[in-house]
Structure formats: C-alpha cells, structure tokens
C-alpha cells in the first residue's frame, strides 16, 4: 500500500483535493476530523485540554473558539495543547493506516494541514502539496466569512511557506486553473501510485 501525506497552506484547495482523491477510490484520513473526534465530550483530547485550559471545555467537549481565544493570549498554552494532542492525532492516523492496509487498499491518503510543521513528512511514502498562486490563495481566504488581512497573515506566519512546501514535495497539485484541471492531476497521480504499488 502507498501511503500519501497530503498538505497545503490555507486557501490552496487542499480539502477539495482530498475529496478528489476519495472520488478516485482512495481511502482518506482527515486530521481536522480526527481532532473533532478527539475534542468531543469525554474523548481523550477533551480530557487533555481540560487539564490545561478547563475553561475551554464544556458539556459538548472542547469549545475550539474559546481555546483559540485563550491561545492567542497565551502562546505557551497553544504549545502545551499541541504537545498533548498531537500524539493522540498520530495514534488515530496510525489506526487508520493499519485498517487500510488490512483491508487491502492500494492507496491511503492522510490529509494533514501541518504536515511539515509537525515533522510528519518522513512518515509517508509520497508527499503531495496542494498549491495555487499567492493572489488566488489570498482571494480565496479573504472571501471566507469573518476573515481579515491580519488574521490571514497570522495564519500564514504559522505555516511553512508555500515555496518551501513545493520544494520538499514529491508531487504538487496545482489548483489555480480550476477544479477540473486539478481533478485531472489527481487522477493521473492515483493511476501512477497504483501502478507503483502493484510492482513493489
């Protein structure tokens, strides 16, 4: 089985591209969805956050908006939460990969926004970066409800620059020319990966 690490900066079209991999028959794990599961009431992530920031945890689990507000005021809190939660997310991902391998899947894709930032790139057979021109990225992000230039710049500052991601990638999916062009790139890549897996 080929295990793909899929990443890309905010506004590059990574989530849409992940869906395209699923449409091509790949099983896909979503880091953000894993965090949502872990932050549910009583889940391991919620218990970890409760020890660090009890005011960010309520009857429904972790209140992510409240946690973001607290983390903005205390950067050390963000680091502590990440140190507590990242191993739980990694364990969830490992379980997904084990299940995919046991099911005989040819290609498993892990959608991880902070793949390079968390040092996880070496865990994958292939690293795919989703990218678009900077002006396209900015327009997409600023079109989101409540997004401001300042918030966008702060998010970018936390992420590995796109140029570095592209340089470190095994493959780049370009999304600046629209969904159909990106879909064709994904289909071609999946075909190559399946062929590669078949001759291993």
Backbone as CSV, one residue per row, in Angstrom:
resi,resn,N_x,N_y,N_z,CA_x,CA_y,CA_z,C_x,C_y,C_z
1,UNK,0.837,-1.196,0.000,0.000,0.000,0.000,0.876,1.251,0.000
2,UNK,0.504,2.214,-0.810,1.189,3.503,-0.834,0.470,4.448,0.120
3,UNK,1.214,5.057,1.034,0.624,5.997,1.985,1.060,7.412,1.610
4,UNK,0.076,8.249,1.338,0.313,9.609,0.860,0.057,10.611,1.979
5,UNK,0.976,11.540,2.162,0.762,12.682,3.040,0.360,13.860,2.170
6,UNK,-0.848,14.360,2.378,-1.390,15.463,1.577,-1.419,16.727,2.431
7,UNK,-0.832,17.806,1.909,-0.814,19.045,2.678,-0.881,20.246,1.753
8,UNK,-0.975,21.404,2.358,-1.048,22.645,1.598,-1.446,23.767,2.540
9,UNK,-1.015,24.954,2.244,-1.324,26.100,3.095,-2.799,26.472,2.979
10,UNK,-3.242,27.316,3.886,-4.628,27.764,3.883,-4.992,28.388,2.533
11,UNK,-6.179,28.049,2.043,-6.662,28.649,0.805,-6.126,28.031,-0.474
12,UNK,-5.366,26.959,-0.365,-4.773,26.355,-1.559,-5.686,25.312,-2.223
13,UNK,-6.737,24.895,-1.501,-7.648,23.906,-2.079,-7.388,22.487,-1.624
14,UNK,-6.746,22.334,-0.470,-6.362,21.004,-0.007,-7.570,20.124,0.296
15,UNK,-8.576,20.671,0.968,-9.740,19.865,1.324,-10.492,19.408,0.077
16,UNK,-10.616,20.287,-0.890,-11.258,19.917,-2.153,-10.451,18.831,-2.860
17,UNK,-9.131,18.977,-2.831,-8.267,17.975,-3.466,-8.368,16.632,-2.748
18,UNK,-8.481,16.656,-1.425,-8.653,15.406,-0.669,-9.924,14.681,-1.117
19,UNK,-10.995,15.443,-1.351,-12.234,14.819,-1.832,-12.028,14.198,-3.213
20,UNK,-11.196,14.821,-4.027,-10.914,14.265,-5.354,-10.197,12.924,-5.239
21,UNK,-9.281,12.804,-4.284,-8.623,11.506,-4.047,-9.660,10.457,-3.651
22,UNK,-10.607,10.851,-2.796,-11.654,9.913,-2.386,-12.501,9.501,-3.596
23,UNK,-12.795,10.459,-4.468,-13.584,10.156,-5.668,-12.840,9.213,-6.607
24,UNK,-11.506,9.206,-6.513,-10.702,8.279,-7.315,-10.559,6.913,-6.645
25,UNK,-11.249,6.719,-5.527,-11.262,5.421,-4.871,-10.237,5.245,-3.759
26,UNK,-9.544,6.313,-3.387,-8.581,6.225,-2.283,-9.309,6.408,-0.950
27,UNK,-8.826,5.719,0.070,-9.332,5.994,1.412,-8.584,7.214,1.946
28,UNK,-9.308,8.090,2.633,-8.735,9.373,3.064,-8.972,9.578,4.553
29,UNK,-7.914,9.917,5.248,-7.980,10.291,6.669,-7.795,11.792,6.766
30,UNK,-8.602,12.437,7.589,-8.610,13.900,7.714,-8.166,14.273,9.125
31,UNK,-7.035,14.971,9.247,-6.517,15.351,10.563,-7.505,16.230,11.316
32,UNK,-8.150,17.166,10.616,-9.106,18.055,11.290,-10.292,17.265,11.836
33,UNK,-10.762,16.280,11.066,-11.872,15.444,11.540,-11.442,14.622,12.751
34,UNK,-10.178,14.165,12.745,-9.670,13.409,13.892,-9.654,14.284,15.140
35,UNK,-9.241,15.537,14.979,-9.233,16.453,16.126,-10.657,16.664,16.636
36,UNK,-11.612,16.813,15.713,-13.005,16.989,16.159,-13.466,15.785,16.981
37,UNK,-13.099,14.584,16.540,-13.472,13.385,17.308,-12.808,13.395,18.685
38,UNK,-11.542,13.764,18.704,-10.794,13.762,19.965,-11.252,14.857,20.920
39,UNK,-11.856,15.921,20.375,-12.331,17.033,21.194,-13.780,16.855,21.645
40,UNK,-14.426,15.768,21.253,-15.806,15.521,21.667,-15.863,15.259,23.175
41,UNK,-17.034,15.443,23.736,-17.202,15.263,25.182,-16.702,13.887,25.621
42,UNK,-15.817,13.885,26.613,-15.304,12.641,27.173,-14.168,12.002,26.415
43,UNK,-13.861,12.490,25.209,-12.790,11.898,24.405,-11.422,12.289,24.974
44,UNK,-10.402,11.564,24.531,-9.060,11.748,25.107,-8.534,13.167,24.915
45,UNK,-8.796,13.757,23.764,-8.325,15.114,23.523,-8.993,16.122,24.436
46,UNK,-10.295,15.963,24.641,-11.024,16.865,25.543,-10.489,16.743,26.963
47,UNK,-10.167,15.533,27.368,-9.622,15.331,28.716,-8.255,16.003,28.849
48,UNK,-7.436,15.915,27.783,-6.115,16.545,27.815,-6.240,18.066,27.887
49,UNK,-7.154,18.633,27.080,-7.336,20.090,27.091,-7.894,20.555,28.430
50,UNK,-8.780,19.762,29.028,-9.381,20.139,30.310,-8.325,20.326,31.396
51,UNK,-7.240,19.563,31.304,-6.167,19.701,32.297,-5.375,20.990,32.098
52,UNK,-5.333,21.479,30.846,-4.537,22.659,30.522,-5.351,23.951,30.503
53,UNK,-6.593,23.837,30.048,-7.453,25.024,29.931,-8.890,24.603,30.205
54,UNK,-9.226,24.360,31.459,-10.561,23.843,31.791,-11.697,24.751,31.318
55,UNK,-11.428,26.050,31.228,-12.483,26.974,30.805,-12.835,26.824,29.325
56,UNK,-12.008,26.077,28.569,-12.280,25.860,27.141,-13.043,24.551,26.893
57,UNK,-13.416,23.860,27.949,-14.107,22.578,27.804,-15.462,22.650,28.495
58,UNK,-16.516,22.300,27.729,-17.873,22.330,28.268,-18.557,20.996,28.101
59,UNK,-19.870,20.974,28.254,-20.623,19.718,28.159,-20.504,19.034,26.792
60,UNK,-20.239,19.822,25.738,-20.120,19.258,24.390,-18.677,18.898,24.025
61,UNK,-17.765,19.090,24.971,-16.351,18.854,24.689,-15.601,20.171,24.594
62,UNK,-14.568,20.198,23.763,-13.731,21.398,23.645,-14.449,22.452,22.810
63,UNK,-14.510,23.661,23.344,-15.007,24.816,22.600,-13.802,25.407,21.872
64,UNK,-13.683,25.106,20.580,-12.470,25.485,19.847,-12.310,26.999,19.743
65,UNK,-13.416,27.730,19.663,-13.335,29.199,19.616,-12.770,29.730,20.932
66,UNK,-13.233,29.176,22.032,-12.720,29.596,23.339,-11.248,29.230,23.479
67,UNK,-10.887,28.055,22.998,-9.488,27.633,23.081,-8.597,28.549,22.239
68,UNK,-9.077,28.943,21.043,-8.307,29.865,20.202,-8.092,31.203,20.910
69,UNK,-9.140,31.710,21.543,-9.014,32.991,22.259,-7.975,32.887,23.373
70,UNK,-8.025,31.812,24.120,-7.067,31.619,25.206,-5.642,31.480,24.663
71,UNK,-5.510,30.766,23.539,-4.186,30.539,22.960,-3.592,31.832,22.395
72,UNK,-4.450,32.705,21.884,-3.952,33.997,21.385,-3.365,34.821,22.524
73,UNK,-3.976,34.706,23.687,-3.491,35.464,24.848,-2.289,34.798,25.506
74,UNK,-2.123,33.502,25.257,-1.045,32.745,25.915,-0.446,31.735,24.936
75,UNK,0.578,32.160,24.169,1.197,31.247,23.188,1.728,29.955,23.807
76,UNK,2.128,30.004,25.076,2.616,28.792,25.732,1.503,27.750,25.848
77,UNK,0.263,28.219,26.013,-0.861,27.300,26.099,-1.012,26.533,24.797
78,UNK,-0.893,27.239,23.681,-1.017,26.577,22.374,0.016,25.466,22.246
79,UNK,1.255,25.753,22.635,2.304,24.725,22.542,1.990,23.534,23.439
80,UNK,1.484,23.815,24.617,1.156,22.729,25.545,0.022,21.860,25.010
81,UNK,-0.987,22.505,24.433,-2.114,21.755,23.863,-1.625,20.897,22.699
82,UNK,-0.803,21.484,21.838,-0.285,20.720,20.695,0.528,19.514,21.166
83,UNK,1.359,19.705,22.191,2.170,18.597,22.707,1.297,17.484,23.274
84,UNK,0.155,17.855,23.824,-0.737,16.851,24.407,-1.599,16.166,23.356
85,UNK,-2.016,16.924,22.346,-2.999,16.406,21.390,-2.358,15.741,20.171
86,UNK,-1.199,16.240,19.722,-0.587,15.673,18.514,-0.331,14.170,18.623
87,UNK,0.149,13.649,19.758,0.325,12.181,19.832,-0.992,11.422,19.701
88,UNK,-2.080,11.999,20.183,-3.391,11.356,20.062,-3.839,11.329,18.600
89,UNK,-3.572,12.432,17.901,-3.916,12.501,16.480,-3.068,11.499,15.694
90,UNK,-1.784,11.426,16.038,-0.890,10.480,15.350,-1.345,9.039,15.567
91,UNK,-1.818,8.729,16.758,-2.301,7.375,17.042,-3.564,7.077,16.239
92,UNK,-4.437,8.075,16.096,-5.650,7.910,15.286,-5.269,7.631,13.829
93,UNK,-4.283,8.375,13.340,-3.814,8.185,11.958,-3.206,6.795,11.772
94,UNK,-2.413,6.371,12.731,-1.792,5.042,12.632,-2.856,3.947,12.583
95,UNK,-3.923,4.117,13.366,-5.010,3.142,13.337,-5.687,3.098,11.977
96,UNK,-5.871,4.267,11.366,-6.457,4.338,10.019,-5.571,3.612,9.008
97,UNK,-4.260,3.865,9.074,-3.336,3.251,8.118,-3.317,1.729,8.293
98,UNK,-3.311,1.273,9.531,-3.328,-0.170,9.789,-4.603,-0.809,9.226
99,UNK,-5.744,-0.135,9.416,-7.012,-0.674,8.927,-7.046,-0.690,7.402
100,UNK,-6.501,0.367,6.784,-6.471,0.423,5.320,-5.595,-0.681,4.754
101,UNK,-4.457,-0.909,5.400,-3.551,-1.964,4.933,-4.211,-3.336,5.095
102,UNK,-4.880,-3.533,6.213,-5.544,-4.817,6.457,-6.678,-5.054,5.462
103,UNK,-7.288,-3.964,5.000,-8.396,-4.075,4.044,-7.911,-4.244,2.609
104,UNK,-6.585,-4.184,2.412,-6.036,-4.375,1.077,-6.136,-3.156,0.174
105,UNK,-6.224,-1.973,0.772,-6.294,-0.744,-0.026,-4.981,-0.531,-0.778
106,UNK,-5.077,0.037,-1.974,-3.871,0.302,-2.766,-3.212,1.621,-2.379
107,UNK,-4.046,2.637,-2.105,-3.542,3.977,-1.781,-4.346,4.535,-0.620
108,UNK,-3.646,4.970,0.418,-4.273,5.635,1.556,-3.721,7.053,1.635
109,UNK,-4.617,8.011,1.788,-4.229,9.420,1.799,-4.510,10.009,3.171
110,UNK,-3.522,10.705,3.735,-3.694,11.384,5.013,-3.625,12.891,4.780
111,UNK,-4.747,13.552,5.003,-4.896,14.996,4.806,-4.451,15.694,6.088
112,UNK,-3.261,16.325,6.027,-2.658,16.898,7.235,-2.228,18.333,6.957
113,UNK,-2.985,19.323,7.441,-2.626,20.724,7.162,-1.203,21.086,7.597
114,UNK,-0.775,20.595,8.757,0.545,20.965,9.289,1.536,19.802,9.166
115,UNK,1.556,19.187,8.010,2.418,18.012,7.790,3.888,18.342,8.035
116,UNK,4.382,19.400,7.410,5.788,19.764,7.583,6.033,20.370,8.962
117,UNK,5.087,21.166,9.418,5.267,21.866,10.685,5.360,20.911,11.871
118,UNK,4.715,19.752,11.773,4.743,18.778,12.865,5.819,17.716,12.667
119,UNK,6.606,17.847,11.597,7.698,16.908,11.366,7.251,15.530,10.921
120,UNK,6.046,15.440,10.340,5.496,14.130,9.977,5.792,13.716,8.543
121,UNK,6.444,14.564,7.763,6.610,14.275,6.330,7.336,12.954,6.075
122,UNK,8.277,12.607,6.931,9.054,11.394,6.713,8.258,10.113,6.976
123,UNK,7.035,10.259,7.499,6.218,9.087,7.803,5.499,8.535,6.569
124,UNK,5.646,9.213,5.420,4.846,8.871,4.245,5.708,8.427,3.075
125,UNK,5.109,7.581,2.236,5.804,7.133,1.025,5.898,8.255,0.011
126,UNK,4.854,9.076,-0.049,4.771,10.161,-1.019,4.165,11.383,-0.323
127,UNK,4.774,12.546,-0.543,4.221,13.795,-0.009,3.693,14.628,-1.175
128,UNK,2.413,14.973,-1.088,1.751,15.763,-2.121,1.377,17.122,-1.530
129,UNK,1.791,18.178,-2.210,1.472,19.537,-1.784,0.463,20.144,-2.758
130,UNK,-0.596,20.713,-2.205,-1.605,21.416,-2.999,-1.239,22.896,-2.994
131,UNK,-1.192,23.501,-4.167,-0.691,24.870,-4.270,-1.476,25.662,-5.306
132,UNK,-1.406,26.975,-5.184,-2.025,27.904,-6.135,-1.248,29.208,-6.060
133,UNK,-1.378,30.084,-7.037,-0.698,31.373,-6.975,-1.103,32.156,-5.723
134,UNK,-0.180,32.963,-5.208,-0.418,33.694,-3.961,-1.658,34.573,-4.035
135,UNK,-1.886,35.205,-5.197,-3.055,36.092,-5.295,-4.358,35.294,-5.264
136,UNK,-4.342,34.082,-5.801,-5.520,33.213,-5.750,-5.770,32.770,-4.318
137,UNK,-4.701,32.388,-3.643,-4.805,31.979,-2.244,-5.412,33.100,-1.400
138,UNK,-4.878,34.299,-1.537,-5.360,35.429,-0.736,-6.847,35.688,-1.009
139,UNK,-7.241,35.684,-2.280,-8.639,35.948,-2.629,-9.565,34.890,-2.024
140,UNK,-9.140,33.635,-2.076,-9.963,32.557,-1.513,-10.136,32.726,-0.010
141,UNK,-9.044,33.021,0.676,-9.101,33.106,2.134,-9.898,34.329,2.576
142,UNK,-9.681,35.464,1.930,-10.383,36.678,2.343,-11.870,36.629,2.007
143,UNK,-12.268,35.694,1.152,-13.689,35.518,0.847,-14.414,34.746,1.952
144,UNK,-13.663,34.178,2.890,-14.287,33.416,3.965,-14.943,34.376,4.968
145,UNK,-16.097,33.994,5.529,-16.777,34.867,6.498,-15.881,35.212,7.686
146,UNK,-15.811,36.484,8.001,-15.079,36.931,9.179,-13.573,37.004,9.025
147,UNK,-13.047,36.630,7.864,-11.596,36.639,7.677,-11.114,38.061,7.370
148,UNK,-9.988,38.415,7.971,-9.379,39.724,7.736,-7.956,39.546,7.238
149,UNK,-7.380,40.622,6.695,-5.977,40.565,6.262,-5.069,40.174,7.412
150,UNK,-5.322,40.766,8.579,-4.473,40.478,9.741,-4.545,39.024,10.159
151,UNK,-5.759,38.489,10.192,-5.922,37.075,10.572,-5.250,36.164,9.554
152,UNK,-5.378,36.521,8.282,-4.747,35.735,7.217,-3.231,35.733,7.390
153,UNK,-2.659,36.901,7.647,-1.204,36.989,7.813,-0.729,36.193,9.026
154,UNK,-1.509,36.217,10.094,-1.133,35.435,11.285,-1.161,33.941,10.991
155,UNK,-2.170,33.507,10.247,-2.235,32.090,9.875,-1.049,31.697,9.000
156,UNK,-0.726,32.542,8.034,0.415,32.258,7.159,1.712,32.165,7.949
157,UNK,1.855,33.017,8.945,3.096,33.052,9.726,3.331,31.741,10.476
158,UNK,2.252,31.001,10.748,2.379,29.738,11.481,2.666,28.566,10.549
159,UNK,2.578,28.806,9.232,2.709,27.715,8.281,4.023,27.809,7.509
160,UNK,4.564,26.664,7.166,5.745,26.621,6.309,5.417,27.318,4.990
161,UNK,6.284,28.191,4.487,5.990,28.913,3.242,5.705,27.954,2.083
162,UNK,4.808,28.382,1.208,4.404,27.549,0.078,5.607,27.136,-0.772
163,UNK,6.527,28.060,-0.995,7.691,27.737,-1.838,8.508,26.596,-1.234
164,UNK,8.642,26.597,0.091,9.386,25.514,0.752,8.618,24.197,0.663
165,UNK,7.302,24.268,0.833,6.493,23.050,0.712,6.634,22.453,-0.681
166,UNK,6.549,23.297,-1.684,6.673,22.812,-3.057,8.039,22.158,-3.280
167,UNK,9.082,22.762,-2.723,10.434,22.231,-2.906,10.598,20.874,-2.226
168,UNK,9.884,20.650,-1.150,10.021,19.405,-0.396,9.041,18.321,-0.843
169,UNK,8.110,18.667,-1.730,7.076,17.727,-2.153,7.603,16.721,-3.167
170,UNK,6.992,15.543,-3.173,7.231,14.578,-4.248,6.358,14.915,-5.456
171,UNK,5.232,15.553,-5.196,4.309,15.937,-6.265,3.547,17.177,-5.826
172,UNK,3.265,18.076,-6.764,2.474,19.279,-6.487,1.208,19.226,-7.340
173,UNK,0.071,19.397,-6.685,-1.208,19.519,-7.391,-1.520,21.010,-7.488
174,UNK,-1.583,21.512,-8.700,-1.850,22.936,-8.927,-3.359,23.152,-9.019
175,UNK,-3.897,24.053,-8.183,-5.346,24.278,-8.182,-5.731,25.641,-8.747
176,UNK,-4.769,26.401,-9.195,-5.062,27.750,-9.676,-5.843,27.802,-10.971
177,UNK,-5.850,26.701,-11.722,-6.557,26.680,-13.015,-7.940,26.055,-12.930
178,UNK,-8.435,25.856,-11.711,-9.793,25.343,-11.549,-9.853,23.877,-11.165
179,UNK,-11.069,23.455,-10.805,-11.257,22.107,-10.259,-11.002,21.009,-11.280
180,UNK,-11.428,21.212,-12.507,-11.279,20.127,-13.480,-9.806,19.857,-13.793
181,UNK,-9.021,20.925,-13.878,-7.585,20.744,-14.111,-6.945,20.022,-12.931
182,UNK,-7.353,20.400,-11.722,-6.816,19.729,-10.530,-7.257,18.272,-10.495
183,UNK,-8.516,18.026,-10.854,-9.039,16.656,-10.844,-8.248,15.756,-11.793
184,UNK,-7.877,16.294,-12.947,-7.094,15.515,-13.912,-5.720,15.179,-13.341
185,UNK,-5.119,16.125,-12.616,-3.814,15.872,-11.995,-3.926,14.774,-10.934
186,UNK,-4.989,14.837,-10.133,-5.190,13.826,-9.090,-5.388,12.444,-9.718
187,UNK,-6.217,12.375,-10.746,-6.480,11.084,-11.396,-5.197,10.479,-11.955
188,UNK,-4.371,11.323,-12.585,-3.113,10.838,-13.149,-2.175,10.349,-12.048
189,UNK,-2.123,11.092,-10.941,-1.250,10.700,-9.835,-1.716,9.386,-9.223
190,UNK,-3.002,9.237,-9.000,-3.517,7.999,-8.405,-3.202,6.799,-9.303
191,UNK,-3.335,6.981,-10.603,-3.003,5.890,-11.530,-1.529,5.505,-11.399
192,UNK,-0.645,6.513,-11.288,0.787,6.217,-11.127,1.062,5.511,-9.813
193,UNK,0.409,5.948,-8.752,0.630,5.343,-7.436,0.153,3.899,-7.412
194,UNK,-0.995,3.652,-8.029,-1.497,2.272,-8.060,-0.542,1.374,-8.831
195,UNK,-0.023,1.897,-9.941,0.927,1.117,-10.739,2.203,0.859,-9.951
196,UNK,2.646,1.877,-9.239,3.856,1.730,-8.417,3.644,0.685,-7.316
197,UNK,2.469,0.733,-6.674,2.194,-0.228,-5.618,2.106,-1.648,-6.130
198,UNK,1.621,-1.799,-7.351,1.449,-3.132,-7.922,2.773,-3.820,-8.237
199,UNK,3.828,-3.033,-8.445,5.126,-3.642,-8.801,6.098,-3.657,-7.615
200,UNK,5.636,-3.264,-6.447,6.523,-3.274,-5.271,6.944,-4.694,-4.922
